[in-house]
Amino acid sequence: MPRQNYAALQAKIEKEIEKLKKQAQALQNKKRLPVIRSIIKSMKEYDITPEEITAAFGKRGASKTAAPKTTSGKRGPRGPVPIKYRHPETGDTWTGRGKAPRWVTDAEATGRKREEFLVQST
């Protein structure tokens, strides 16, 4: 394919993309206007000020956009979890969360109790 044809075809495609973007924006604006009118009607009906909406949006909206999403969806990432168990000979540690490590399960299989490995809190 000659270079001129490629450039012309690319320009034509980009022009079509811009046209479709404008159509999508017009459609979105058309759908948004009734929603905005409904919100304003509800605000008037319940005597809600724009400041109240801003304050409420800031409380709820800021936490959703500022903090990274977690699996629970409630909070951002938490800090490190303190160590709960330590193997006295190897020094291996475990927080007590999630699946127990092999050294814990092996010790329990030999009759030892998990409480033997508890780290003494100071």
Secondary structure, 3 states (H helix, E strand, C coil): CCHHHHHHHHHHHHHHHHHHHHHHHHHHHHHHHHHHHHHHHHHHHCCCCHHHHHHHHHHHHHHHHHCCCCCCCCCCCCCCCCCCEECCCCCCEECCCCCCCHHHHHHHHCCCCHHHHECCCC
